[in-house]
Amino acid sequence: MSNNKSNGYSSNGSLVVETHHHFLDELYKMMVKDVYDGGRNRDSKVVEFKHPKELEALMDLGLNKETSDDNLLKICQDIIKYSVKTGNPHFFNQLWSGLDDYSLGGAWLTEVLNTSVYTYEVSPVFTLMEKTLIEKMLNLIGFKDGDAIFTPGGSMANMYALNVARYKRFPDVKKTGLYGLPKLCVLTSEKGHYSIKKGMAFLGLGLDNLVNVKADSKGKMDVQDLEDKILQLQSESKVPYFVNATAGTTVYGAYDPLDKIADICQKYGLWMHVDGAWGGSALLSKKYRGLMKGIDRVDSMTWNPHKMMGSPLQTAAFFTRHKNLLPPCHSANAAYLFQQDKFYDVSYDTGDKSIQCGRKNDSLKLWLMWKAKGDQGFERDIDNLFECSRYLANLVKERDGFELVIEPECTNVCFWYIPASMRDQTRDADWWERLGKVAPKIKEGMTKAGTMLIGYQPDEEHVNFFRMIITNLEILKSDMDFVVNEIDRLGKNL
């Protein structure tokens, strides 16, 4: 048995640092066997579900005693056993999934190098990689001379947008704060992501000053309502300064009409941001990039490669067409980090553009993946995701007991399953109430069986429906057949 020992000193006074190669070697083998290979097996369980109290009793979670390497390995085995295998092609629960070979290698290499991307001197290679990725992605968006920063998630990128837009309109806010500002308002679609609410609260703008714009039956922002709301706010002596559009809404996957919204923002002098965290990766496909028509006209965009592009969590970035805005908005000029008399080109020290100090390297995972696949490889992946979503939508339309909620635009497929006992019945209020209980019951069944994970939710007048997310780059049309067959198996006797 291998036991942990504290670092100590030899008889001559030199420091002795103990390594645990056995632990790392065995853990690596375990990860490859049980997660990388086993967890991606379509015949393996997506999850070995246990209720919280059950799992607490099963896991050795206490932190009081020193633990041997062998016991730690047993604990790691339990960690793997009871964790959700998000690399399994039957994990459809979130807007991310999958396990790419190259990006996984990038994640491992990132951890062992363990550096922060705030200055070139401590992160030379990753600084250049991030710069390369930013230039590539700016070009895809159509921002010819823009700027960007990698962020800890899309929600934070959306908050960057709120802050940078406010600074551009009212640069004194950085020094004087909110006290001298007019009553600023933000407009967002009622189907937009909740991070805009969080950003309003976090930045002191206030939830009362977030105005929801109506969405049409397809989940897209109503442009006429947007203009009406802007005019109404102005008539009340308020200052709308920011419009948040969405490219791929969280539930329906709807793409707002970016060109028309850009016309309105240009007309009234408002900053236009696009939350493309989910659907922005359509830019990689010649066939589907038309969904993003008008993106080159906006002021900023959020893009999460850890979603549709399949890079590991987390890989997200904020992009803006305005070249010299991030540094003055966020810089604090910390003298111990960002000295201007360094011996190299200090324009490569990007940390002061960020609201963070320590900033994890999120570029290597994506860079390695892109280097391996190239543009064409990514295009094939994105096209396949969209094609599988269309295949599933057709299955739903053709299969008894399945019914689309809305025709998919992104790779979200939203549908109801109607058990045999409820078919050919009058769809009155009681019927809809009963249908709303079907998806949660089937979700319970699939979770306990471990066969797959799919999310569900209601939406306004629509009772609970399945929100199927297709984002695993290894997905096949046969997986879509599995989904409808498994739902039918679990729900046919309800």
Secondary structure, 3 states (H helix, E strand, C coil): CCCCCCCEECCCCCEECCCCHHHHHHHHHHHHHHHHHHHHCCCCCCCCCCCHHHHHHHCCCCCCCCCCHHHHHHHHHHHHHHCCCCCCCCEECCCCCCCCHHHHHHHHHHHHHCCECCCCCCCHHHHHHHHHHHHHHHHHHCCCCCEEEEECCHHHHHHHHHHHHHHHHCCCHHHHHHHHCCCEEEEEECCCCCHHHHHHHHCCCCHHHEEEECECCCCCECHHHHHHHHHHHHHCCCEEEEEEEEECCCCCCCECCHHHHHHHHHHHCCEEEEEECCHHHHHHCCCCHHHHCCHHHCCEEEECCCCCCCCCCCCEEEEECCCCCHHHHHCCCCCCCCCCCCCCCHHHCCHHHCCCCCCECCHHHHHHHHHHHHHHHHHHHHHHHHHHHHHHHHHHHHCCCEEECCCCCCCEEEEEECCHHHCCCCCCHHHHHHHCCHHHHHHHHHHHHCCCEEEEEEECCEEEEEEEECCCCCCCHHHHHHHHHHHHHHHCCC
